[in-house]
Amino acid sequence: FGGPLGGRAICRGPIKSPSMSAVADGKPPSCGIHRGSALLNIGLLYVRSQPGGGAFAVINGTWAKFLKLLAGPPARPKHLNGQVETQALIDQPLMRDLMVELAIPDREMGKQTQQWLVVPGDAAEIYKEGATCALASAAECERVRLRRRSAALLYQTVAPSSRSTFSTRVAERVALSPDWRARAH
């Protein structure tokens, strides 16, 4: 799945900004390469993509792998001595594996194919301009905003595989939310 599981995202270097054209295209700055694979929690997932887009391929590929596993017999790996693998249908490893499989390099940012870029939590505003926080209290919204800004994020650039049925293949970035309880490092 792309290497050993890493811990929380941590900024390990100076902030590297993409070119002005890339910034205008929404590409975030980076403060290093994540060590290990991403810890991915997709309990709450928001995706904006398009047919032929990398994020679209990740979501649909995860769904297809999940259905394939459901259609077959239970997994009984050797390391469990023939016992049924009770963790086989957990969605996070399925999606993480697919993101690694569909990952492409980001030469401008110095990211190789299966590496994850670390983005400082304060690289952009947490709430889109004009959007409001869903919490009842403005003070609670501010507390959440400050906590989220203290934790780095990970992102991966993905594109559909060459076997894609779409006529166009669009590279897209997938950002992973950290454990919001994380403290700034």
C-alpha positions as CSV (number, residue, x, y, z in Angstrom):
1,F,0.0,0.0,0.0
2,G,2.8,2.4,-0.6
3,G,5.0,1.6,2.4
4,P,4.7,1.6,6.1
5,L,1.9,3.6,7.6
6,G,3.1,7.0,8.6
7,G,2.0,9.0,11.6
8,R,0.3,12.4,11.5
9,A,1.4,14.8,8.8
10,I,4.2,17.0,10.1
11,C,5.9,20.0,8.3
12,R,9.5,19.0,8.1
13,G,11.0,21.7,5.9
14,P,10.6,25.2,4.6
15,I,7.3,26.0,2.8
16,K,7.7,25.5,-0.9
17,S,5.3,27.5,-3.0
18,P,4.2,26.4,-6.4
19,S,4.4,28.7,-9.4
20,M,1.9,31.6,-9.6
21,S,0.0,29.8,-12.3
22,A,-0.3,26.7,-10.1
23,V,-1.4,28.8,-7.1
24,A,-4.1,30.4,-9.3
25,D,-5.1,26.8,-10.2
26,G,-5.6,26.0,-6.5
27,K,-2.4,24.0,-5.8
28,P,-1.4,24.5,-2.2
29,P,2.1,25.1,-0.9
30,S,4.0,22.2,0.6
31,C,6.3,21.9,3.7
32,G,7.7,18.5,3.0
33,I,7.2,14.9,1.9
34,H,5.2,12.6,4.2
35,R,7.1,9.6,5.5
36,G,5.2,6.3,5.0
37,S,1.7,5.9,3.7
38,A,-1.2,8.2,4.5
39,L,-3.5,7.5,7.4
40,L,-6.8,7.9,5.7
41,N,-10.1,8.3,7.4
42,I,-13.0,8.5,5.0
43,G,-15.9,8.4,7.5
44,L,-16.8,11.9,6.2
45,L,-15.8,12.4,2.6
46,Y,-16.4,15.3,0.3
47,V,-15.2,15.0,-3.3
48,R,-15.4,17.5,-6.1
49,S,-14.4,16.0,-9.4
50,Q,-15.5,15.4,-13.0
51,P,-15.8,12.3,-15.2
52,G,-12.3,11.4,-16.2
53,G,-10.9,13.1,-13.1
54,G,-8.5,11.5,-10.7
55,A,-10.7,11.9,-7.6
56,F,-13.6,10.4,-9.6
57,A,-11.4,7.4,-10.4
58,V,-10.5,7.0,-6.7
59,I,-14.1,7.0,-5.5
60,N,-15.4,4.7,-8.3
61,G,-12.5,2.4,-8.0
62,T,-12.9,2.0,-4.3
63,W,-16.6,1.2,-4.8
64,A,-15.7,-1.3,-7.5
65,K,-13.2,-3.1,-5.3
66,F,-15.6,-3.1,-2.4
67,L,-18.3,-4.8,-4.6
68,K,-15.8,-7.3,-5.9
69,L,-14.8,-8.3,-2.4
70,L,-18.5,-8.7,-1.4
71,A,-19.2,-10.9,-4.5
72,G,-16.4,-13.4,-3.6
73,P,-15.8,-15.8,-0.8
74,P,-14.4,-14.4,2.5
75,A,-10.7,-13.8,2.5
76,R,-8.7,-16.3,4.5
77,P,-5.1,-15.2,4.4
78,K,-2.2,-17.5,5.5
79,H,-1.2,-15.2,8.3
80,L,-4.5,-15.9,10.0
81,N,-4.2,-19.7,9.5
82,G,-7.3,-20.0,7.4
83,Q,-9.5,-17.9,9.7
84,V,-11.7,-15.3,8.0
85,E,-10.2,-11.9,7.6
86,T,-12.6,-9.7,9.5
87,Q,-10.9,-6.4,8.4
88,A,-11.2,-7.2,4.6
89,L,-14.0,-4.8,3.9
90,I,-12.7,-1.7,5.8
91,D,-12.9,1.1,3.3
92,Q,-9.8,3.1,4.3
93,P,-7.2,0.6,3.1
94,L,-9.2,0.0,-0.2
95,M,-9.2,3.8,-0.9
96,R,-5.6,4.3,0.3
97,D,-4.3,1.5,-1.9
98,L,-6.2,2.9,-4.9
99,M,-4.8,6.4,-4.3
100,V,-1.3,5.0,-4.3
101,E,-2.1,3.0,-7.4
102,L,-3.4,6.1,-9.3
103,A,-0.8,8.5,-7.9
104,I,1.3,10.6,-10.3
105,P,4.4,12.7,-9.7
106,D,4.3,16.4,-9.1
107,R,7.6,17.5,-10.4
108,E,7.1,21.2,-9.6
109,M,6.8,20.3,-5.9
110,G,9.4,17.6,-5.9
111,K,6.9,14.8,-5.2
112,Q,7.6,11.4,-6.7
113,T,4.8,9.1,-7.7
114,Q,3.9,7.4,-4.4
115,Q,4.9,10.2,-2.0
116,W,2.4,12.4,-0.2
117,L,2.9,16.1,0.1
118,V,2.5,17.8,3.5
119,V,0.5,21.1,3.4
120,P,0.6,23.4,6.4
121,G,-2.8,23.7,8.1
122,D,-2.7,27.4,7.8
123,A,-2.0,27.5,4.1
124,A,-5.6,28.5,3.4
125,E,-8.7,29.5,5.3
126,I,-10.6,26.6,6.8
127,Y,-14.0,28.0,5.8
128,K,-14.6,29.2,2.3
129,E,-15.2,33.0,2.1
130,G,-18.9,33.6,2.5
131,A,-19.5,30.1,4.0
132,T,-20.5,29.8,7.6
133,C,-19.6,27.2,10.2
134,A,-22.4,24.7,11.0
135,L,-21.9,25.0,14.8
136,A,-24.4,27.1,16.8
137,S,-21.8,29.3,18.5
138,A,-19.4,31.7,16.7
139,A,-16.9,31.1,19.6
140,E,-17.1,27.3,19.0
141,C,-16.6,27.9,15.2
142,E,-13.5,30.0,16.0
143,R,-12.1,27.3,18.3
144,V,-12.5,24.6,15.6
145,R,-11.0,26.9,12.9
146,L,-7.9,27.6,15.1
147,R,-7.5,23.9,15.9
148,R,-7.8,22.8,12.3
149,R,-5.2,25.4,11.2
150,S,-2.7,23.9,13.7
151,A,-2.7,20.5,12.0
152,A,-0.9,19.8,8.7
153,L,-2.8,18.1,5.8
154,L,-1.6,15.6,3.2
155,Y,-2.4,15.7,-0.5
156,Q,-1.9,13.3,-3.3
157,T,-2.1,14.0,-7.1
158,V,-4.0,11.2,-8.8
159,A,-5.1,10.5,-12.4
160,P,-7.3,7.7,-13.8
161,S,-5.3,4.7,-15.1
162,S,-4.6,4.3,-18.7
163,R,-7.3,1.6,-18.7
164,S,-9.9,4.3,-17.9
165,T,-13.0,4.3,-20.1
166,F,-13.1,8.1,-20.2
167,S,-11.7,9.8,-23.3
168,T,-9.9,12.4,-21.1
169,R,-7.8,11.7,-18.1
170,V,-7.6,14.7,-15.7
171,A,-5.1,14.9,-12.9
172,E,-6.6,16.0,-9.6
173,R,-5.5,16.6,-6.1
174,V,-7.0,14.7,-3.1
175,A,-6.4,16.3,0.3
176,L,-6.7,14.2,3.5
177,S,-7.9,15.7,6.7
178,P,-5.7,15.1,9.7
179,D,-6.7,14.1,13.2
180,W,-8.0,17.5,14.2
181,R,-6.8,16.9,17.7
182,A,-3.2,17.2,16.4
183,R,-1.1,19.9,17.8
184,A,1.3,22.1,15.8
185,H,4.8,20.7,15.6
